[in-house]
């Protein structure tokens, strides 16, 4: 191996003095990296020093108000992650209690952090989840009074606007113990027993019906208490107490029913679990609130009741509607040898004829079956949604080489959608797609019923002669 290769062995050979000078030079002008170095120096000085410096950094983060742009968000998230890593490696081994306090303080920073950046990608949320995971790892080593810990958790859950403390109760279950859980339940039940205040009602003063106004206000006021009681019931294995937190109507929601049914099933109450699932299915079957989990738990209920044939029917019906790969795989696994081949061919015929061509294309890409994906595009080209670049881009890349006509048609759909709908921000991508179509032209011997590349280019110039921002890129 070359002595110039950047690896630990070669860098160590430079010596401590050379590396120190190099680090000072590399981090010059980079505040984040300089903070990291100072933290590492504190860590070498001892637990108390590094904990103190971490708290100082937390104080700075709490006071900061400047917006973190998307360009800087990655570096910001790495710094936050480094702080958690420092707590885990330099504080937790010697002082678990101090490490817990630091992680808890970090989670309390969530509102000020989220208010400073757009976390639609979930980058910051992942860091918060890591912090809670480390809290869970520390729980067995904590010596905090369980009732005091319960009160601390309860207080945090009252102001949990970004969900940073959602997993606190299961994470700290071992440290809370039965006494801590009992204290949490007492606090939550006390909240539910309190009469509604004028401020609670004022939040819903736009509601005309006084009774409905009270219902909404009570549900909002009791939301945290309800979560606490459900989490406690879960830890105690009390399915009935968990279910009792939901109204009969809520138990029909597709976001709630699978969760409740799964708990009943785990408790050996398959009949009741199936009733919950069927109650949810009485609602509109295909809604935006439908979840694959509902189908999965329904299948598990039927299997637990020795109704395997019915479970297979459910899987086939779900596949025919949604073309979900996991449903078809489960269905095929249940069939006797050799019958699965015929069933797979039947499933592909269903997909080829499915009214939603983008759903069908997604299925063939995931299965995978590139031949069928190509046939689908070639036969039903006019139905392609050119705005679905997240499907058509990977489809074109996967079809390149073996199926150049289908790849070209997928790219044409993207180009046409971009130009027809004046999506000027995508003109650069459209020009690239057109160049890719040109490159594939020599590989296509038969365009079938579709326009040859030269003719397609001619129609584009005729239809969009004034889109100079596009043509200048071609």
C-alpha positions in Angstrom: 0.0 0.0 0.0 1.3 3.5 -0.9 2.6 5.6 2.0 0.6 8.5 0.5 -2.8 6.7 1.1 -4.9 8.5 3.7 -5.3 6.0 6.4 -4.7 5.8 10.2 -1.3 4.0 9.9 0.2 6.5 7.5 -1.1 9.5 9.4 0.1 8.2 12.7 3.6 8.0 11.2 3.6 11.7 10.8 3.9 12.1 14.5 1.9 14.1 17.1 3.5 17.5 16.5 2.9 17.3 12.7 -0.7 16.2 13.2 -1.4 18.9 15.7 -0.2 21.6 13.3 -2.1 20.0 10.5 -5.3 20.0 12.6 -4.9 23.6 13.6 -4.4 24.5 9.9 -7.3 22.5 8.6 -9.8 23.8 11.2 -8.7 27.4 10.9 -11.8 29.5 10.1 -14.1 26.5 10.7 -15.9 27.2 13.9 -17.7 23.8 14.0 -14.5 21.9 13.7 -12.8 24.0 16.3 -15.6 23.4 18.7 -15.2 19.7 18.1 -11.5 19.8 18.9 -12.1 21.8 22.1 -14.7 19.2 23.1 -12.1 16.4 22.5 -9.6 18.2 24.6 -12.2 18.6 27.4 -12.9 14.9 27.2 -9.3 14.1 27.7 -9.3 16.3 30.8 -12.1 14.3 32.5 -15.9 13.8 32.7 -16.6 17.0 34.6 -14.8 19.2 32.1 -16.4 17.7 29.0 -19.9 17.7 30.7 -19.4 21.4 31.5 -18.4 22.3 28.0 -21.3 20.4 26.6 -23.7 22.3 28.8 -22.2 25.6 27.6 -22.8 24.5 24.0 -26.4 23.7 24.9 -26.8 27.1 26.4 -25.5 28.7 23.2 -27.8 26.5 21.1 -30.8 27.5 23.3 -30.1 31.2 22.8 -29.4 31.0 19.0 -32.1 32.3 16.7 -30.4 32.4 13.3 -32.1 30.2 10.6 -30.1 27.2 9.5 -30.3 27.0 5.7 -30.6 23.7 3.9 -27.0 24.0 2.8 -25.8 24.2 6.4 -28.3 21.7 7.9 -26.1 18.7 7.3 -23.2 20.2 9.2 -25.5 21.3 11.9 -27.0 17.8 12.3 -23.5 16.3 12.4 -22.5 18.7 15.2 -25.6 17.7 17.2 -24.8 14.0 16.5 -21.2 14.6 17.7 -22.5 16.0 20.9 -24.6 12.9 21.6 -21.6 10.7 20.7 -19.4 12.6 23.1 -21.9 12.1 25.9 -22.1 8.4 25.1 -18.3 7.8 25.0 -16.8 10.4 27.4 -19.5 10.9 30.1 -21.7 7.8 30.2 -19.0 5.2 31.1 -18.0 7.1 34.3 -21.2 8.9 35.2 -24.5 7.5 33.8 -26.6 9.9 35.8 -24.8 12.9 34.4 -25.0 11.5 30.8 -28.8 11.0 31.3 -29.2 14.7 32.4 -27.2 15.9 29.4 -29.2 13.8 27.0 -32.5 15.0 28.6 -31.3 18.6 28.3 -30.4 18.0 24.7 -34.0 16.7 24.0 -35.3 19.8 25.6 -33.5 21.9 23.0 -35.8 20.4 20.3 -38.2 23.3 20.0 -35.5 25.9 19.6 -33.7 23.6 17.1 -36.7 22.8 15.0 -37.8 26.4 14.9 -34.5 27.3 13.2 -34.5 24.9 10.3 -36.8 22.9 7.9 -36.6 19.2 8.9 -38.9 17.9 6.2 -36.2 15.3 5.4 -36.1 14.1 9.0 -32.4 14.6 9.5 -32.8 16.4 12.8 -35.5 14.0 13.9 -33.1 11.1 13.4 -30.6 12.8 15.8 -33.4 13.2 18.4 -34.3 9.5 18.0 -30.6 8.6 18.6 -30.6 10.6 21.8 -33.7 8.8 23.1 -32.1 5.5 22.1 -29.1 6.3 24.3 -31.4 7.3 27.1 -32.9 3.8 26.9 -29.4 2.3 27.1 -28.7 4.3 30.3 -32.0 3.4 32.0 -30.7 0.2 33.7 -27.8 2.2 35.3 -29.8 5.1 36.7 -30.2 5.4 40.4 -32.6 8.4 40.3 -35.7 8.1 42.6 -38.3 6.5 40.4 -41.1 8.9 41.5 -39.0 11.9 40.8 -38.1 10.5 37.4 -41.8 9.9 36.7 -42.5 13.5 37.5 -39.7 14.6 35.2 -41.1 12.5 32.4 -44.6 13.7 33.0 -43.5 17.4 32.8 -41.6 16.8 29.6 -44.6 15.1 27.9 -46.8 18.1 28.7 -44.7 20.3 26.3 -43.8 17.8 23.6 -44.8 19.8 20.5 -42.2 18.1 18.2 -42.6 14.6 19.6 -39.0 14.5 20.9 -40.2 12.8 24.1 -42.7 10.4 22.5 -40.6 7.3 23.4 -39.6 8.4 26.9 -41.8 6.0 28.9 -40.7 2.8 27.2 -37.1 4.0 27.1 -37.1 4.6 30.9 -39.3 1.6 31.8 -36.6 -0.2 33.7 -35.6 2.9 35.7 -39.2 3.9 36.4 -40.2 0.4 37.7 -43.7 -0.3 39.0 -43.7 2.6 41.5 -42.6 5.1 38.8 -45.3 3.9 36.4 -47.9 4.1 39.2 -46.9 7.7 39.8 -47.1 8.5 36.1 -50.6 7.1 36.0 -51.7 9.1 39.1 -50.5 12.3 37.5 -52.2 11.6 34.2 -55.5 10.6 35.8 -55.4 13.7 37.9 -55.2 15.8 34.7 -58.2 14.0 33.2 -60.2 14.5 36.4 -59.7 18.3 36.4 -62.5 20.5 35.0 -61.9 22.3 31.8 -60.6 25.8 32.2 -61.8 28.9 30.3 -58.5 28.9 28.4 -59.1 25.2 27.3 -62.5 26.2 26.0 -61.3 29.4 24.4 -59.1 27.5 22.0 -62.3 26.2 20.3 -64.5 29.2 20.6 -65.1 29.1 16.8 -67.2 25.9 17.4 -70.9 26.8 17.6 -72.1 23.6 19.3 -71.2 23.9 23.1 -71.1 20.2 23.6 -68.8 19.6 20.6 -66.7 22.5 21.8 -66.2 20.8 25.1 -65.4 17.4 23.5 -62.7 19.0 21.3 -61.2 21.0 24.2 -61.2 17.9 26.5 -59.5 15.7 23.8 -56.8 18.3 23.3 -56.3 18.9 27.0 -56.1 15.2 27.8 -53.9 14.2 24.8 -50.7 13.9 26.7 -52.4 12.2 29.7 -54.0 9.6 27.3 -50.6 8.9 25.7 -49.1 8.3 29.2 -51.8 6.0 30.3 -51.6 4.0 27.0 -47.8 3.7 27.3 -48.2 2.5 30.9 -50.8 0.0 29.9 -48.5 -1.3 27.2 -45.7 -1.8 29.6 -48.0 -3.6 32.0 -49.4 -5.8 29.2 -52.9 -4.5 29.9 -54.6 -4.6 26.5 -58.0 -3.6 27.9 -56.6 -0.5 29.5 -54.8 0.3 26.3 -58.0 -0.1 24.3 -60.0 1.9 26.8 -58.2 5.1 25.8 -60.0 5.0 22.4 -63.6 5.7 21.6 -65.6 3.1 19.6 -65.3 5.4 16.5 -61.5 5.8 17.0 -61.1 2.0 17.0 -62.4 2.0 13.4 -59.6 4.4 12.2 -57.1 2.7 9.9 -54.3 4.4 11.7 -55.4 3.0 15.1 -57.1 -0.4 14.4 -53.9 -2.3 13.3 -52.1 -1.2 16.5 -54.9 -2.4 18.8 -55.5 -5.6 16.9 -51.9 -6.5 17.0 -51.9 -6.2 20.8 -55.0 -8.3 21.1 -53.5 -10.9 18.8 -50.3 -11.0 20.9 -52.5 -11.5 24.0 -54.0 -14.6 22.3 -57.3 -12.9 21.6 -57.5 -13.4 17.9 -61.3 -13.3 17.6 -61.4 -9.8 19.2 -58.5 -8.7 17.1 -60.3 -9.7 13.9 -63.5 -7.9 15.1 -61.4 -4.7 15.4 -60.0 -5.1 11.9 -63.4 -5.8 10.4 -64.8 -2.8 12.1 -62.2 -0.7 10.4 -63.0 -2.3 7.1 -66.6 -1.2 7.3 -65.2 2.2 6.4 -64.4 3.2 2.9 -61.9 0.5 1.9 -59.6 2.5 -0.3 -58.9 5.8 1.5 -55.9 8.0 2.0 -56.0 6.7 5.6 -55.7 3.0 4.6 -52.5 1.3 5.8 -50.8 -1.9 4.7 -50.6 -2.7 8.5 -54.4 -3.3 8.5 -54.1 -6.0 5.8 -51.1 -7.6 7.5 -52.8 -7.9 10.9 -56.0 -9.2 9.3 -54.0 -11.9 7.6 -52.3 -12.8 11.0 -55.7 -12.9 12.7 -57.1 -15.3 10.1 -54.0 -17.5 10.4 -54.3 -17.6 14.2 -57.9 -18.8 13.7 -56.8 -21.5 11.3 -58.5 -19.7 8.4 -55.5 -19.9 6.0 -57.6 -20.0 2.8 -59.4 -16.8 3.8 -56.0 -15.2 4.6 -54.8 -16.1 1.1 -58.0 -14.6 -0.4 -57.3 -11.4 1.5 -53.7 -11.2 0.2 -54.8 -11.8 -3.4 -57.6 -9.2 -3.2 -55.1 -6.7 -1.7 -52.6 -7.4 -4.4 -55.2 -6.9 -7.2 -56.1 -3.5 -5.8 -52.7 -2.1 -4.7 -50.2 -4.3 -6.6 -48.1 -4.5 -3.4 -45.1 -6.8 -3.9 -45.2 -8.0 -0.3 -48.8 -9.2 -0.6 -48.0 -11.2 -3.8 -44.9 -12.8 -2.2 -46.9 -13.8 0.9 -49.7 -15.2 -1.4 -47.3 -17.2 -3.5 -45.5 -18.7 -0.5 -48.8 -20.2 0.7 -49.4 -22.1 -2.6 -48.4 -25.7 -3.2 -45.4 -26.4 -5.4 -45.7 -25.5 -9.1 -49.0 -23.6 -8.5 -47.0 -20.5 -7.6 -45.7 -20.2 -11.2 -49.1 -20.1 -12.7 -50.3 -17.7 -10.0 -47.3 -15.4 -10.7 -48.2 -15.2 -14.4 -51.8 -14.4 -13.4 -50.6 -11.7 -11.1 -48.5 -10.1 -13.9 -51.6 -10.1 -16.2 -53.5 -8.3 -13.5 -50.7 -5.7 -13.2 -50.5 -5.2 -17.0 -54.2 -4.4 -17.0 -54.3 -2.4 -13.8 -56.0 1.0 -14.3 -53.2 2.8 -12.6 -50.2 2.4 -15.0 -47.7 4.1 -12.6 -48.7 1.7 -9.9 -48.2 -1.2 -12.3 -44.8 0.1 -13.5 -43.7 0.4 -9.8 -44.7 -3.2 -9.3 -42.7 -4.5 -12.2 -39.7 -2.5 -11.2 -39.8 -3.8 -7.6 -40.6 -7.5 -8.5 -38.5 -7.1 -10.7 -39.6 -8.0 -14.3 -38.1 -5.6 -16.8 -39.6 -7.4 -19.8 -43.1 -6.7 -18.5 -42.2 -3.2 -17.5 -41.0 -2.5 -21.0 -44.2 -4.0 -22.5 -46.3 -1.9 -20.2 -44.6 1.3 -21.3 -44.6 0.4 -25.0 -48.3 -0.5 -25.1 -49.7 2.2 -22.7 -47.3 5.0 -23.4 -50.1 7.6 -23.6 -51.1 6.9 -20.0 -47.7 7.6 -18.5 -47.6 10.4 -15.9 -44.6 12.4 -17.0 -44.7 14.3 -13.7 -43.8 11.1 -11.8 -40.1 11.5 -12.3 -39.4 9.5 -9.1 -40.8 6.5 -11.0 -39.8 7.2 -14.6 -36.2 8.2 -14.0 -35.3 4.9 -12.3 -37.4 3.0 -14.8 -35.5 4.5 -17.7 -32.2 3.7 -16.0 -33.2 0.1 -15.3 -34.5 -0.4 -18.9 -31.4 1.0 -20.6 -29.5 -1.5 -22.6 -31.9 -4.4 -22.9 -35.0 -2.4 -23.6 -33.9 0.9 -25.2 -37.3 1.7 -26.8 -39.1 1.5 -23.4 -36.3 3.6 -21.8 -36.7 6.2 -24.5 -40.5 6.3 -24.1 -40.1 6.8 -20.4 -37.8 9.8 -21.0 -40.2 11.2 -23.7 -43.0 11.2 -21.1 -40.7 13.3 -18.8 -39.8 15.7 -21.6 -43.3 16.2 -22.8 -44.7 16.8 -19.3 -41.9 19.3 -18.7 -42.5 21.3 -21.9 -46.3 21.0 -22.1 -46.7 22.2 -18.5 -43.9 24.8 -18.7 -41.9 23.4 -15.8 -38.9 25.7 -16.5 -36.9 24.4 -13.5 -36.7 21.0 -15.1 -35.6 22.2 -18.6 -32.0 21.1 -17.8 -33.2 17.6 -16.9 -35.4 17.5 -20.0 -32.5 18.4 -22.2 -30.4 15.6 -20.7 -33.3 13.2 -21.3 -33.5 14.3 -24.9 -29.7 13.7 -25.3 -30.2 10.2 -23.8 -33.0 9.5 -26.3 -30.6 10.5 -29.1 -27.9 8.2 -27.7 -30.4 5.3 -27.6 -31.7 5.9 -31.2 -29.0 3.7 -32.8 -30.0 0.7 -30.6 -33.7 0.8 -31.6 -34.5 -1.1 -34.8 -38.2 -0.8 -34.6 -40.1 2.1 -33.0 -43.4 0.1 -33.5 -46.2 2.6 -33.5 -44.1 5.4 -31.9 -42.4 8.2 -33.7 -38.7 7.7 -34.6 -36.3 10.0 -32.7 -35.9 12.5 -35.6 -39.6 12.8 -36.1 -40.2 13.2 -32.3 -37.5 16.0 -32.2 -39.3 17.7 -35.1 -42.6 17.6 -33.4 -41.0 19.1 -30.2 -39.6 22.0 -32.2 -42.9 22.6 -33.9 -44.9 22.5 -30.6 -42.4 24.5 -28.5 -40.5 26.8 -30.8 -40.3 29.7 -28.3 -38.9 27.8 -25.2 -35.4 29.1 -25.8 -34.5 28.3 -22.2 -34.9 24.7 -23.1 -33.5 24.7 -26.6 -30.4 26.5 -25.5 -29.6 23.5 -23.4 -30.1 21.0 -26.1 
